[in-house]
Amino acid sequence: MNARRFTYRTRWSSEDQEYVASVAEFPSLSWLAESPNDALTGLMKVVAEVIIDMQRTGEKIPIPFGERDYSGKFVVRIPPEAHRQLAIEAAEQNVSINRLASRRLVSA
């Protein structure tokens, strides 16, 4: 498993006064450094080491988000009044509630 395949983010941490890199598939891991590049590089090395350790102990390695299959379907519960409002807006636009909601999610 290649550590580069996972979903990384870097951001500035005001609290730490450094850049912090995180990886979505391993939420407990992060790395601080003075530059975004150094934070990312440091975390990728840690992830590579963790993967080796997980392989050695027989633990299941997370599938990178970019390699997972998605159906394009998920269920969201909303308050009845919000559902009513969506239904009205969808009717006014002559589209389904699903179409209206998916447009809003994509443009958010």
DSSP file (Angstrom, degrees, kcal/mol; ACC not computed):
  #  RESIDUE AA STRUCTURE BP1 BP2  ACC     N-H-->O    O-->H-N    N-H-->O    O-->H-N    TCO  KAPPA ALPHA  PHI   PSI    X-CA   Y-CA   Z-CA
    1    1 A M              0   0    0      0, 0.0     2,-0.5     0, 0.0    50,-0.1   0.000 360.0 360.0 360.0 128.0    0.0    0.0    0.0
    2    2 A N    >   -     0   0    0      1,-0.1     3,-1.7    49,-0.0     4,-0.2  -0.745 360.0-147.6 -88.5 123.0    1.4    3.3   -1.1
    3    3 A A  G >  S+     0   0    0     -2,-0.5     3,-1.0     1,-0.3    -1,-0.1   0.702  93.6  69.6 -62.4 -20.3    1.2    6.1    1.6
    4    4 A R  G 3  S+     0   0    0      1,-0.2    -1,-0.3     3,-0.0     4,-0.2   0.649  83.3  72.3 -73.1 -14.2    0.7    8.7   -1.1
    5    5 A R  G <  S+     0   0    0     -3,-1.7    61,-0.4     2,-0.1    -1,-0.2   0.578  79.2  95.5 -79.2  -9.3   -2.7    7.4   -2.0
    6    6 A F  S <  S-     0   0    0     -3,-1.0     2,-0.9    -4,-0.2    57,-0.0  -0.241  86.1 -96.9 -83.5 172.4   -4.4    8.7    1.1
    7    7 A T        -     0   0    0     -2,-0.0    17,-2.6     2,-0.0     2,-0.3  -0.776  47.4-177.7 -96.9 102.8   -6.3   12.0    1.5
    8    8 A Y  E     -A   23   0A   0     -2,-0.9     2,-0.3    15,-0.2    15,-0.2  -0.706   9.9-176.6-103.4 150.4   -4.0   14.7    3.0
    9    9 A R  E     -A   22   0A   0     13,-2.2    13,-2.5    -2,-0.3     2,-0.4  -0.991   7.1-161.8-138.8 146.1   -4.7   18.3    4.1
   10   10 A T  E     +A   21   0A   0     -2,-0.3     2,-0.3    11,-0.2    11,-0.2  -0.983  17.5 163.6-125.6 145.0   -2.4   20.9    5.4
   11   11 A R  E     -A   20   0A   0      9,-2.0     9,-3.1    -2,-0.4     2,-0.3  -0.979  40.7 -96.9-152.1 160.4   -3.5   24.1    7.2
   12   12 A W  E     -A   19   0A   0     -2,-0.3     2,-0.6     7,-0.2     7,-0.2  -0.645  30.6-151.4 -79.5 135.7   -2.1   26.8    9.4
   13   13 A S  E  >> -A   18   0A   0      5,-2.7     4,-2.1    -2,-0.3     5,-1.0  -0.930  10.2-170.7-110.0 108.9   -2.6   26.3   13.2
   14   14 A S  T  45S+     0   0    0     -2,-0.6    -1,-0.2     1,-0.2     5,-0.0   0.873  89.0  55.9 -62.6 -36.8   -2.7   29.5   15.1
   15   15 A E  T  45S+     0   0    0      1,-0.2    -1,-0.2    -3,-0.1    -2,-0.0   0.903 119.7  29.0 -62.6 -43.1   -2.6   27.6   18.3
   16   16 A D  T  45S-     0   0    0      2,-0.2    -1,-0.2     4,-0.0    -2,-0.2   0.604  97.0-134.5 -93.7 -13.9    0.7   25.8   17.4
   17   17 A Q  T  <5S+     0   0    0     -4,-2.1     2,-0.3     1,-0.3    -3,-0.2   0.856  76.0  87.8  57.2  36.7    2.1   28.6   15.2
   18   18 A E  E   <S-A   13   0A   0     -5,-1.0    -5,-2.7    -7,-0.1     2,-0.3  -0.928  87.3 -90.1-148.4 170.2    3.0   25.9   12.6
   19   19 A Y  E     -AB  12  33A   0     14,-2.9    14,-2.2    -2,-0.3     2,-0.5  -0.679  37.9-154.3 -84.0 142.7    1.4   24.1    9.7
   20   20 A V  E     -AB  11  32A   0     -9,-3.1    -9,-2.0    -2,-0.3     2,-0.4  -0.977   2.7-157.6-121.3 131.7   -0.4   20.9   10.6
   21   21 A A  E     -AB  10  31A   0     10,-2.7    10,-1.7    -2,-0.5     2,-0.3  -0.859  14.4-178.9-103.9 141.5   -0.9   18.1    8.1
   22   22 A S  E     -AB   9  30A   0    -13,-2.5   -13,-2.2    -2,-0.4     2,-0.4  -0.915  18.7-144.2-134.9 163.5   -3.7   15.5    8.6
   23   23 A V  E >   -A    8   0A   0      6,-0.8     3,-1.2     3,-0.5     6,-0.3  -0.986   8.8-147.4-134.7 121.8   -4.9   12.5    6.8
   24   24 A A  T 3  S+     0   0    0    -17,-2.6    -1,-0.1    -2,-0.4   -16,-0.1   0.833  97.6  53.2 -60.0 -37.7   -8.6   11.6    6.5
   25   25 A E  T 3  S+     0   0    0      1,-0.3    -1,-0.3   -18,-0.2   -17,-0.1   0.680 117.1  38.6 -75.0 -16.9   -8.2    7.8    6.6
   26   26 A F  S X  S+     0   0    0     -3,-1.2     3,-2.2     3,-0.1    -3,-0.5  -0.668  71.1 175.4-129.2  75.2   -6.1    8.0    9.8
   27   27 A P  T 3  S+     0   0    0      0, 0.0    -1,-0.1     0, 0.0    -2,-0.1   0.666  74.9  60.7 -62.6 -17.2   -7.8   10.7   11.8
   28   28 A S  T 3  S+     0   0    0     -6,-0.0     2,-0.4    -5,-0.0    -2,-0.0   0.552  92.3  84.0 -85.5  -5.8   -5.5   10.2   14.9
   29   29 A L    <   +     0   0    0     -3,-2.2    -6,-0.8    -6,-0.3     2,-0.3  -0.777  48.4 147.2-101.9 140.9   -2.4   11.1   12.9
   30   30 A S  E     -B   22   0A   0     -2,-0.4     2,-0.3    -8,-0.2    -8,-0.2  -0.966  26.6-148.8-157.3 169.0   -1.0   14.5   12.2
   31   31 A W  E     -B   21   0A   0    -10,-1.7   -10,-2.7    -2,-0.3     2,-0.4  -0.982   6.8-150.8-148.0 132.0    2.3   16.3   11.8
   32   32 A L  E     +B   20   0A   0     -2,-0.3     2,-0.3   -12,-0.2   -12,-0.2  -0.817  26.9 151.4-102.8 141.9    3.4   19.9   12.6
   33   33 A A  E     -B   19   0A   0    -14,-2.2   -14,-2.9    -2,-0.4     6,-0.1  -0.976  54.5-106.3-159.9 168.0    6.2   21.7   10.8
   34   34 A E  S    S+     0   0    0     -2,-0.3   -14,-0.1   -16,-0.2     3,-0.1   0.694 104.4  38.4 -74.5 -19.6    7.2   25.3    9.8
   35   35 A S  S  > S-     0   0    0    -16,-0.1     4,-2.2     1,-0.1     5,-0.2  -0.939  80.9-122.9-129.5 154.0    6.2   24.8    6.2
   36   36 A P  H  > S+     0   0    0      0, 0.0     4,-2.4     0, 0.0     5,-0.2   0.894 113.9  53.1 -59.8 -38.9    3.2   23.1    4.6
   37   37 A N  H  > S+     0   0    0      1,-0.2     4,-2.8     2,-0.2     5,-0.2   0.922 109.2  47.2 -62.3 -45.2    5.6   20.9    2.5
   38   38 A D  H  > S+     0   0    0      2,-0.2     4,-2.5     1,-0.2    -1,-0.2   0.876 111.5  51.6 -66.1 -36.7    7.5   19.8    5.6
   39   39 A A  H  X S+     0   0    0     -4,-2.2     4,-2.2     2,-0.2    -2,-0.2   0.933 113.1  44.8 -64.2 -45.1    4.3   19.0    7.4
   40   40 A L  H  X S+     0   0    0     -4,-2.4     4,-2.4     2,-0.2    -2,-0.2   0.925 113.9  48.8 -65.0 -45.5    3.0   16.9    4.5
   41   41 A T  H  X S+     0   0    0     -4,-2.8     4,-1.8     1,-0.2    -2,-0.2   0.915 111.6  49.9 -61.6 -44.0    6.3   15.1    4.1
   42   42 A G  H  X S+     0   0    0     -4,-2.5     4,-1.8     1,-0.2    -1,-0.2   0.912 112.1  47.1 -61.8 -43.2    6.6   14.3    7.8
   43   43 A L  H  X S+     0   0    0     -4,-2.2     4,-2.8     1,-0.2    -1,-0.2   0.890 107.8  55.5 -68.6 -38.0    3.1   12.9    7.9
   44   44 A M  H  X S+     0   0    0     -4,-2.4     4,-2.2     1,-0.2    -1,-0.2   0.881 107.4  50.8 -61.9 -36.4    3.5   10.8    4.8
   45   45 A K  H  X S+     0   0    0     -4,-1.8     4,-2.0     2,-0.2    -1,-0.2   0.911 110.7  48.5 -65.8 -41.7    6.5    9.2    6.4
   46   46 A V  H  X S+     0   0    0     -4,-1.8     4,-2.7     2,-0.2    -2,-0.2   0.930 110.8  50.5 -63.8 -44.9    4.5    8.4    9.6
   47   47 A V  H  X S+     0   0    0     -4,-2.8     4,-2.7     1,-0.2    -2,-0.2   0.913 108.6  52.2 -60.3 -43.1    1.7    6.9    7.5
   48   48 A A  H  X S+     0   0    0     -4,-2.2     4,-2.0     1,-0.2    -1,-0.2   0.913 111.6  46.8 -59.2 -42.4    4.1    4.7    5.6
   49   49 A E  H  X S+     0   0    0     -4,-2.0     4,-2.3     2,-0.2    -2,-0.2   0.896 111.5  50.9 -66.4 -40.4    5.5    3.5    8.9
   50   50 A V  H  X S+     0   0    0     -4,-2.7     4,-2.9     2,-0.2    -2,-0.2   0.907 108.7  51.9 -63.9 -42.1    2.0    2.9   10.3
   51   51 A I  H  X S+     0   0    0     -4,-2.7     4,-2.6     2,-0.2     5,-0.2   0.923 109.3  49.5 -60.8 -44.6    1.1    0.9    7.2
   52   52 A I  H  X S+     0   0    0     -4,-2.0     4,-2.2     1,-0.2    -1,-0.2   0.923 113.0  47.5 -59.7 -44.4    4.1   -1.3    7.6
   53   53 A D  H  X S+     0   0    0     -4,-2.3     4,-2.0     2,-0.2     6,-0.2   0.903 111.5  50.2 -64.4 -41.8    3.3   -1.9   11.3
   54   54 A M  H  X>S+     0   0    0     -4,-2.9     5,-2.1     1,-0.2     4,-0.8   0.895 110.8  49.5 -64.5 -40.1   -0.4   -2.7   10.4
   55   55 A Q  H ><5S+     0   0    0     -4,-2.6     3,-0.6     1,-0.2    -1,-0.2   0.909 110.4  51.0 -63.1 -41.3    0.7   -5.2    7.8
   56   56 A R  H 3<5S+     0   0    0     -4,-2.2    -2,-0.2     1,-0.2    -1,-0.2   0.868 115.7  40.9 -64.9 -37.0    3.1   -6.8   10.2
   57   57 A T  H 3<5S-     0   0    0     -4,-2.0    -1,-0.2    -5,-0.1    -2,-0.2   0.454 113.0-115.3 -93.1  -0.9    0.3   -7.2   12.9
   58   58 A G  T <<5 +     0   0    0     -4,-0.8    -3,-0.2    -3,-0.6    -4,-0.1   0.662  60.4 154.6  78.5  16.1   -2.4   -8.2   10.4
   59   59 A E      < -     0   0    0     -5,-2.1     2,-0.5    -6,-0.2    -1,-0.2  -0.439  51.5-102.8 -75.8 153.0   -4.5   -5.1   11.0
   60   60 A K        -     0   0    0     -2,-0.1    -1,-0.1     1,-0.0    -5,-0.1  -0.636  32.3-140.8 -78.5 125.7   -6.9   -3.9    8.2
   61   61 A I        -     0   0    0     -2,-0.5    -1,-0.0     1,-0.1   -10,-0.0  -0.719  25.9-108.9 -86.8 132.1   -5.5   -0.9    6.4
   62   62 A P        -     0   0    0      0, 0.0    -1,-0.1     0, 0.0   -37,-0.1  -0.262  29.0-117.0 -60.1 145.8   -8.1    1.7    5.4
   63   63 A I        -     0   0    0      1,-0.1     5,-0.1     2,-0.0   -57,-0.0  -0.722  36.5-108.6 -80.4 129.3   -9.0    2.0    1.8
   64   64 A P    >>  -     0   0    0      0, 0.0     3,-2.1     0, 0.0     4,-0.5  -0.295  22.5-122.9 -57.3 141.7   -8.0    5.4    0.4
   65   65 A F  G >4 S+     0   0    0      1,-0.3     3,-1.1     2,-0.2   -59,-0.1   0.854 111.5  59.8 -55.2 -36.5  -11.0    7.6   -0.3
   66   66 A G  G 34 S+     0   0    0    -61,-0.4    -1,-0.3     1,-0.2   -60,-0.1   0.641 107.9  45.2 -68.2 -13.5   -9.9    8.0   -3.9
   67   67 A E  G <4 S+     0   0    0     -3,-2.1    -1,-0.2   -62,-0.1    -2,-0.2   0.385  91.5 102.9-110.1   0.9  -10.1    4.3   -4.4
   68   68 A R  S << S-     0   0    0     -3,-1.1     2,-0.4    -4,-0.5    -3,-0.0  -0.528  70.9-122.4 -83.5 152.0  -13.5    3.6   -2.7
   69   69 A D        -     0   0    0     -2,-0.2     2,-0.4     2,-0.0    -2,-0.1  -0.792  25.8-165.5 -93.7 136.6  -16.6    3.0   -4.7
   70   70 A Y        -     0   0    0     -2,-0.4     0, 0.0     1,-0.1     0, 0.0  -0.972  18.3-153.3-124.0 137.9  -19.6    5.4   -4.0
   71   71 A S        -     0   0    0     -2,-0.4     3,-0.1     2,-0.3    -1,-0.1   0.704  37.5-123.4 -80.6 -20.1  -23.1    4.8   -5.1
   72   72 A G  S    S+     0   0    0      1,-0.3     2,-0.4     0, 0.0    -2,-0.0   0.582  79.7 105.1  84.6  10.3  -24.0    8.5   -5.3
   73   73 A K        +     0   0    0      2,-0.0     2,-0.3     0, 0.0    -1,-0.3  -0.985  35.8 152.9-129.6 132.8  -26.9    7.9   -2.9
   74   74 A F        -     0   0    0     -2,-0.4     2,-0.4    -3,-0.1     0, 0.0  -0.979  35.7-121.8-152.1 156.5  -27.2    8.7    0.8
   75   75 A V        -     0   0    0     -2,-0.3     2,-0.4     2,-0.0    -2,-0.0  -0.832  23.2-171.8-104.5 133.8  -30.0    9.4    3.2
   76   76 A V        -     0   0    0     -2,-0.4     2,-0.5     2,-0.0    -2,-0.0  -0.988  13.0-146.6-125.0 130.4  -30.3   12.7    5.1
   77   77 A R        +     0   0    0     -2,-0.4    -2,-0.0     6,-0.0     0, 0.0  -0.823  24.3 173.4 -95.2 133.4  -32.9   13.3    7.8
   78   78 A I        -     0   0    0     -2,-0.5     5,-0.1     1,-0.0    -2,-0.0  -0.910  40.7 -82.9-132.7 160.7  -34.1   16.9    8.1
   79   79 A P    >>  -     0   0    0      0, 0.0     4,-2.1     0, 0.0     3,-0.5  -0.318  42.9-114.6 -61.5 148.0  -36.8   18.6   10.2
   80   80 A P  H 3> S+     0   0    0      0, 0.0     4,-2.5     0, 0.0     5,-0.2   0.847 115.7  54.6 -53.9 -38.1  -40.3   18.3    8.7
   81   81 A E  H 3> S+     0   0    0      2,-0.2     4,-2.3     1,-0.2     5,-0.1   0.888 107.8  49.0 -67.0 -37.1  -40.5   22.1    8.1
   82   82 A A  H <> S+     0   0    0     -3,-0.5     4,-2.4     2,-0.2    -1,-0.2   0.886 110.5  51.9 -66.8 -37.6  -37.3   22.0    6.2
   83   83 A H  H  X S+     0   0    0     -4,-2.1     4,-2.4     2,-0.2    -2,-0.2   0.920 109.6  49.6 -62.5 -44.3  -38.6   19.1    4.1
   84   84 A R  H  X S+     0   0    0     -4,-2.5     4,-2.4     2,-0.2    -2,-0.2   0.928 110.5  49.9 -59.6 -46.3  -41.8   21.1    3.4
   85   85 A Q  H  X S+     0   0    0     -4,-2.3     4,-2.6     1,-0.2    -2,-0.2   0.902 110.7  49.4 -62.3 -42.0  -39.8   24.2    2.3
   86   86 A L  H  X S+     0   0    0     -4,-2.4     4,-2.9     1,-0.2     5,-0.2   0.911 109.7  52.0 -61.7 -42.7  -37.7   22.0    0.0
   87   87 A A  H  X S+     0   0    0     -4,-2.4     4,-2.3     2,-0.2    -2,-0.2   0.911 111.2  47.2 -61.4 -42.4  -40.8   20.5   -1.5
   88   88 A I  H  X S+     0   0    0     -4,-2.4     4,-2.5     2,-0.2    -2,-0.2   0.944 114.0  46.3 -64.1 -48.3  -42.3   23.9   -2.2
   89   89 A E  H  X S+     0   0    0     -4,-2.6     4,-1.7     1,-0.2    -2,-0.2   0.894 112.4  51.0 -63.0 -39.5  -39.1   25.3   -3.7
   90   90 A A  H  X>S+     0   0    0     -4,-2.9     5,-2.5     2,-0.2     4,-0.6   0.921 111.1  48.2 -63.5 -43.1  -38.7   22.2   -5.9
   91   91 A A  H ><5S+     0   0    0     -4,-2.3     3,-0.9     1,-0.2    -2,-0.2   0.911 109.7  52.3 -63.2 -41.9  -42.3   22.5   -7.1
   92   92 A E  H 3<5S+     0   0    0     -4,-2.5    -1,-0.2     1,-0.3    -2,-0.2   0.834 114.7  42.4 -63.1 -31.9  -41.7   26.2   -7.9
   93   93 A Q  H 3<5S-     0   0    0     -4,-1.7    -1,-0.3    -5,-0.2    -2,-0.2   0.443 110.5-124.0 -93.4  -1.0  -38.6   25.3   -9.9
   94   94 A N  T <<5S+     0   0    0     -3,-0.9     2,-0.3    -4,-0.6    -3,-0.2   0.889  73.1 113.3  58.5  42.8  -40.4   22.3  -11.5
   95   95 A V  S   <S-     0   0    0     -5,-2.5    -1,-0.2    -6,-0.1    -2,-0.2  -0.871  72.2 -93.3-132.1 167.2  -37.6   19.9  -10.3
   96   96 A S     >  -     0   0    0     -2,-0.3     4,-2.3     1,-0.1     5,-0.2  -0.394  33.0-115.6 -76.0 159.9  -37.6   17.0   -7.9
   97   97 A I  H  > S+     0   0    0      1,-0.2     4,-3.0     2,-0.2     5,-0.2   0.906 118.8  55.5 -59.8 -40.6  -36.6   17.5   -4.2
   98   98 A N  H  > S+     0   0    0      1,-0.2     4,-2.8     2,-0.2     5,-0.2   0.923 107.5  47.7 -58.0 -46.3  -33.6   15.3   -4.9
   99   99 A R  H  > S+     0   0    0      2,-0.2     4,-2.2     1,-0.2    -1,-0.2   0.924 113.9  47.2 -62.1 -45.3  -32.5   17.5   -7.8
  100  100 A L  H  X S+     0   0    0     -4,-2.3     4,-2.0     2,-0.2    -2,-0.2   0.936 114.9  45.7 -62.1 -47.9  -32.8   20.7   -5.8
  101  101 A A  H  X S+     0   0    0     -4,-3.0     4,-2.5     1,-0.2    -2,-0.2   0.905 112.3  50.3 -64.2 -42.3  -31.0   19.2   -2.8
  102  102 A S  H  X S+     0   0    0     -4,-2.8     4,-2.4    -5,-0.2    -1,-0.2   0.894 108.8  52.5 -67.0 -37.6  -28.2   17.8   -4.9
  103  103 A R  H  X S+     0   0    0     -4,-2.2     4,-2.1    -5,-0.2    -1,-0.2   0.929 111.2  47.5 -58.8 -44.8  -27.7   21.1   -6.6
  104  104 A R  H  X S+     0   0    0     -4,-2.0     4,-1.0     1,-0.2    -2,-0.2   0.904 111.9  49.0 -65.4 -41.0  -27.4   22.8   -3.3
  105  105 A L  H  < S+     0   0    0     -4,-2.5     3,-0.4     1,-0.2    -1,-0.2   0.915 112.6  47.6 -64.5 -42.2  -25.0   20.3   -1.9
  106  106 A V  H  < S+     0   0    0     -4,-2.4    -1,-0.2     1,-0.2    -2,-0.2   0.863 115.5  44.4 -68.9 -35.5  -22.7   20.5   -5.0
  107  107 A S  H  <        0   0    0     -4,-2.1    -1,-0.2     1,-0.2    -2,-0.2   0.557 360.0 360.0 -87.6  -7.0  -22.7   24.3   -5.0
  108  108 A A     <        0   0    0     -4,-1.0    -1,-0.2    -3,-0.4    -2,-0.1   0.488 360.0 360.0 -72.2 360.0  -22.1   24.6   -1.2
